[in-house]
Amino acid sequence: MSSSENAVSITPGSEFSYRERANDFLELHDQVQTSVNLLDNLESFLSTFQDDLSAVSSQISDLQNRSKGIDSRLKTRKRIEKPLSSLISDIAISPQTARTILDTDVGEAWIPAVQDFEKRLETIKSRGRVKAARDLGDVAEGLRIVAATKLRIFFNALFRPIRASVTTNMQVVQSSVLMKFKPLYVFLKRQVPNVALELQRSYASAARVYYETGFRRYIRSLGYVKARTVEKYESIAAISSDKVPEPDQNRFKFAKIDGPAVTLAYIADDKNHKEPLEAILRSLLLVFMDNATSEYAFISSFFIEAEPIETETENHGSLNSPFGLTSPMRSGFFERRASTQNGSEAPFDSSMSATGSPLPTATFGSFGGAPISKDNQASADSLWKQALEPVMEYCQTFVKSILEPPPPLVPLLTCIRLTENVLAEVQRRSCPPVESFIFLLRLQMWPVFQKLMSENVDGMKKIVDGTGNTGAASYLGGFGAALGVGGATTLTSKVTDATIQGMSKGYIGLFNAFVALTEQEEETMIFSNLLRMRQELVKLIVKHSATKGDIAAQTLAQAAMYSFILHGLTRGTSQTAHPKAQQETAHWSNLDEEAKRKVVSMSQSIRR
């Protein structure tokens, strides 16, 4: 028996046992077969699930990538959210602003509306590459045209009262009305420059009529007052010895800006009212200075200077204040001289009134925050001249009427000092065209002064040389015929002590007046001429004393005249501390002492 047979030995009894369990085995086989089928199905399912899982994983990966992209775009949009919001806010014109410009008349409500509109208009122009800004461009342009049209009509209406009546209070119109609406003009200057230029010309024309009419009437009134007091120049060599005038020191106050109230226009109606020449010129120059410098400051502040366009981040506190960018001195600067005389307010209108007190200093930097440029200054000068040119012509003509025929020397020097003080005040107010005009007036006065001083010196020299004419001699009390002509070297006995004393009085009066009116120690035009007069006066005293006979009488006469002059110099002036007064006093004191020493010496010689 083989080994396999030994391994499987089927006994007869066991065969029956297997047959009995055949169904079990078949059932087990079926179950196994079912399990195998199930495993095959599971294997197929797992294979499909693997594919689905791979597909799902791919989709999840794709969703993750898309999520990252969306997140990136979200972050980008968040970054541009604020700039985009700011852009929309900056270019969007509010319905309220549009309704204000389109449906309402120009008023204070326009100031913030136009300022807001201009900021958005500038933004729209600067963002031309943005479609939204381009879409709003036509709307903004339409609003700009409407605003320019209404503002042109509005400002011309404000200028109309200035042209219509000289009684219009220019100060109120400028400071309380026009300056309040300056932001609206600035809008026109930046956005519609041709309309702004037209308004400049319109204002200059109205102001020209206003000032021309007012100053013509005022100067005419001053002319009436001037005609009531006639003072003619006479050389001290041609004045009678008993008619030598002494300078009125009370008139020296008219050389200063501080002082009495100016002459008002209505005073001319009083035929008994008289004023000296210096007071009349002072009234004219002070009224001109106040109005001219105030007008220049207004023109520079309103028409020339432009306020910067404020952004959203800037302070809006001053947007509604017309004086937000001006100096605190501004209101004081526009308070032109208000006279206290008889409660009146103006020489010819309320804006041209005057007191003697100077106005506060105001420069153009204080009106606009910074000094204006040369180009802007040239524009301001040109516009100012358009308005004030007739006034300067009237003032020039009036000054010429003062100088032709020339006034007496002391009033003339008082007028010169007045122009110098006015010039200094104008320089403090930084008004170049007025400064040039006053300087021109001053230049016209000095040659006249020099001519009169030369005539005085020449007249005294002719008397010393004995070549005086009959005209001059007649003023010497009828003694001129005895002076002779053509080179006489000695004075005749017709020239008396009273004559010499009268000329000495004239010299003393001139010297004391000149010192009182001259603060500078060295002023060649003044003291060089006085020195020439002094030299001729000394020669005249010496030559006249030569007619007294003996040397003792001559020396005594000289000492008497020197003492007279010395007494007059020390008594007639309060400017004893002035260096020139001290030098003059010392000079005559030395001559007096020397003459007295000679008298004493001769007396002692006679006694011996």
Buried (B, 14 or more C-beta within 10 A) or exposed (E): EEEEEEEEEEEEEEEEEEEEEEEEEEEEEEEEEEEEEEEEEEEEEEEEEEEEEEEEEEEEEEEEEEEEEEEEEEEEEEEEEEEEEEBEEBBBBEEEBBEBBEEEEBEEEBBBBBBBBBBBBBBBEEBEEBEBBEEBBEEBEEBBEEBBEBBBEBBBEBBEBBBEEBEBBBBEBBBEEBBBBBBBBBBBBBBBEEBBEBBBEBBBBBBBBBBBBBBBBBBBBBBBBBEEEEBEBBBBBBBBBEEBBBBEBEBBBBBBBEBBBBBBBEBBEEEEEEBBBBBBBBBBBBBBBBBBBBBBBBBBBBBBBBBEBBEEEEEEEEBEEBBEBBBEBBBEBBBBBBBEBEEBBBBBBBBBBBBBEBBBBBBBEBBBEEEBEEEBBEBBBEBBBBBBBBBBEBBBEBBEEBBEEBBBBBBBBBBBBBBBBBBBBBBBBBBBBBBEBBBEBBEBBBEBBEEBBEBBBBBBBBBBBBBBEEEBBBBBBEBBBBBBBEEBEEBBEBBBBBBBBBBBBBBBBBBBBBBBBBEEEEEEEBBEBBBBBBBBBBBBBBBBBBBBEEEBEBBBBBBBBBBBBBEBBBEBBEBEEBEBBEEBBEBBBEBBEBBBEBBEEBEEEEEE
